[in-house]
Amino acid sequence: MADSREQSSAGGLVLLAGAAGAVVGAAGLAVWLLRRAERRHLVQRQLRMLRLSRLAEASGEPPVGRDQLHDRVQKLNQAIDEVRRQLEQLQPQP
């Protein structure tokens, strides 16, 4: 009787250790995957910045900041609206 209790107790400990190992392994895998994804994201971001700087150098224009870019977009949108109004004025009214 005592042997069967010891065997079931040992079996329970082995099962518990196996489950704990699986949980720790899954957590380790998740951390590794997150680090890889973060590293990939940073590399892609650096490559984008490098491409943008090369494009700016090739065009001869100095690099622009977000505020300058926002201002340019607003000016372009205003110009588009002005052209649209001019085209609407040129169209004959039915």
C-alpha positions as CSV (number, residue, x, y, z in Angstrom):
1,M,0.0,0.0,0.0
2,A,2.8,2.4,0.9
3,D,4.5,1.5,-2.4
4,S,1.5,2.5,-4.4
5,R,1.2,5.8,-2.6
6,E,4.9,6.5,-3.2
7,Q,4.5,5.6,-6.9
8,S,1.4,7.7,-7.4
9,S,3.0,10.6,-5.5
10,A,6.2,10.3,-7.6
11,G,4.0,10.1,-10.8
12,G,2.1,13.2,-9.7
13,L,5.4,15.0,-9.1
14,V,6.7,14.0,-12.6
15,L,3.4,15.2,-14.1
16,L,3.7,18.5,-12.2
17,A,7.3,19.0,-13.2
18,G,6.4,18.2,-16.8
19,A,3.5,20.7,-16.8
20,A,5.7,23.4,-15.2
21,G,8.4,22.8,-17.8
22,A,5.9,23.1,-20.6
23,V,4.6,26.4,-19.1
24,V,8.1,27.8,-18.7
25,G,9.1,26.6,-22.2
26,A,6.0,28.3,-23.7
27,A,6.8,31.5,-21.9
28,G,10.3,31.4,-23.1
29,L,9.2,30.8,-26.7
30,A,6.7,33.7,-26.4
31,V,9.5,36.1,-25.2
32,W,11.8,34.9,-27.9
33,L,9.2,35.5,-30.6
34,L,8.3,38.9,-29.3
35,R,12.0,39.9,-29.3
36,R,12.4,38.7,-32.8
37,A,9.3,40.7,-34.0
38,E,10.6,43.8,-32.2
39,R,14.0,43.4,-33.7
40,R,12.5,43.0,-37.2
41,H,10.3,46.0,-36.7
42,L,13.3,48.1,-35.7
43,V,15.3,46.9,-38.7
44,Q,12.5,47.8,-41.1
45,R,12.1,51.2,-39.5
46,Q,15.9,51.9,-39.9
47,L,15.7,50.7,-43.5
48,R,12.8,53.1,-44.2
49,M,14.7,56.0,-42.7
50,L,17.7,55.1,-44.7
51,R,15.7,54.9,-47.9
52,L,14.0,58.2,-47.1
53,S,17.4,59.9,-46.5
54,R,18.8,58.5,-49.7
55,L,15.7,59.8,-51.6
56,A,16.1,63.2,-50.1
57,E,19.8,63.3,-51.0
58,A,19.0,62.2,-54.6
59,S,16.3,64.9,-55.0
60,G,18.6,67.6,-53.6
61,E,16.0,68.7,-51.1
62,P,16.8,68.9,-47.4
63,P,15.0,66.4,-45.2
64,V,11.7,67.6,-43.8
65,G,10.1,67.2,-40.4
66,R,6.6,66.1,-39.7
67,D,5.4,69.7,-39.3
68,Q,6.9,70.7,-42.6
69,L,5.4,67.7,-44.3
70,H,2.0,68.5,-42.7
71,D,2.2,72.1,-44.1
72,R,3.1,70.8,-47.5
73,V,0.2,68.4,-47.5
74,Q,-2.2,71.3,-46.5
75,K,-0.8,73.5,-49.3
76,L,-1.3,70.7,-51.9
77,N,-4.9,70.1,-50.7
78,Q,-5.6,73.8,-51.0
79,A,-4.2,73.8,-54.5
80,I,-6.3,70.8,-55.4
81,D,-9.4,72.5,-54.1
82,E,-8.7,75.6,-56.0
83,V,-8.2,73.7,-59.3
84,R,-11.5,71.8,-58.6
85,R,-13.3,75.1,-58.2
86,Q,-11.8,76.4,-61.4
87,L,-12.9,73.3,-63.3
88,E,-16.4,73.5,-61.9
89,Q,-16.6,77.1,-63.1
90,L,-15.6,76.1,-66.6
91,Q,-18.2,73.3,-66.9
92,P,-21.4,74.5,-68.5
93,Q,-24.4,74.7,-66.2
94,P,-27.4,72.6,-67.5
